[in-house]
Amino acid sequence: MSNEKGKYTTVSIPTPLAEKIKKRIEGTGFTSISSYVTYVLRELLASMEEEEEEVFSKEDEEKIKERLRALGYLD
């Protein structure tokens, strides 16, 4: 993917959404709607990737351990 660095594509979003983003980024470090949307999408994808790495939540893991203990598989 390193040869794709610096290449961009165009994505269309509804005008009302673009206006909301414009208002939201006023006074921030974002210089354009595109830079804000890129940031948000990167954050979202990173968050989703982290979630995919977790097979079970802590709560699910504890429930499974309790069941295995009850069945005598764990001490």
C-alpha positions in Angstrom: 0.0 0.0 0.0 3.0 2.3 0.3 2.8 3.1 -3.4 -0.8 4.4 -2.8 0.3 7.0 -0.2 -0.9 10.4 -1.3 -3.6 9.0 -3.6 -7.1 10.1 -2.9 -10.6 9.3 -4.0 -13.8 11.2 -3.9 -16.7 10.2 -1.6 -20.1 12.0 -1.7 -22.0 12.8 1.4 -25.3 14.5 1.7 -25.2 18.3 1.8 -26.9 18.6 5.2 -24.3 16.3 6.7 -21.5 18.3 5.2 -23.0 21.4 6.7 -23.1 19.8 10.2 -19.5 18.8 9.8 -18.5 22.3 8.7 -20.1 23.7 11.9 -18.5 21.0 14.0 -14.9 21.7 12.8 -15.1 25.4 13.2 -12.3 26.5 15.5 -10.6 23.1 15.5 -7.4 22.0 13.8 -9.3 20.4 10.9 -8.8 22.4 7.8 -11.5 20.7 5.7 -14.4 18.3 5.8 -12.3 15.7 4.1 -9.6 15.8 6.8 -12.3 15.5 9.6 -14.0 12.6 7.8 -10.7 10.8 7.3 -9.9 11.2 11.0 -13.3 9.9 12.1 -13.1 6.9 9.7 -9.6 6.0 10.8 -10.7 6.1 14.5 -13.7 4.0 13.8 -11.8 1.4 11.9 -9.1 1.2 14.5 -11.8 0.7 17.2 -13.5 -2.0 15.1 -10.1 -3.8 14.6 -9.5 -3.7 18.4 -13.0 -5.2 19.0 -12.3 -8.0 16.5 -9.2 -9.0 18.4 -11.3 -9.7 21.5 -12.9 -13.0 21.0 -14.9 -12.8 24.3 -15.7 -9.8 26.5 -14.4 -10.0 30.1 -18.0 -10.6 31.2 -18.4 -13.5 28.6 -15.1 -15.0 29.7 -16.2 -15.0 33.4 -19.5 -16.6 32.5 -17.7 -19.4 30.6 -15.3 -19.9 33.4 -18.2 -20.2 35.9 -19.9 -22.8 33.8 -16.7 -24.8 33.4 -16.2 -24.7 37.2 -19.7 -25.8 37.7 -19.1 -28.7 35.4 -15.9 -29.6 37.2 -13.5 -28.7 34.4 -11.9 -25.9 36.4 -10.9 -25.6 40.0 
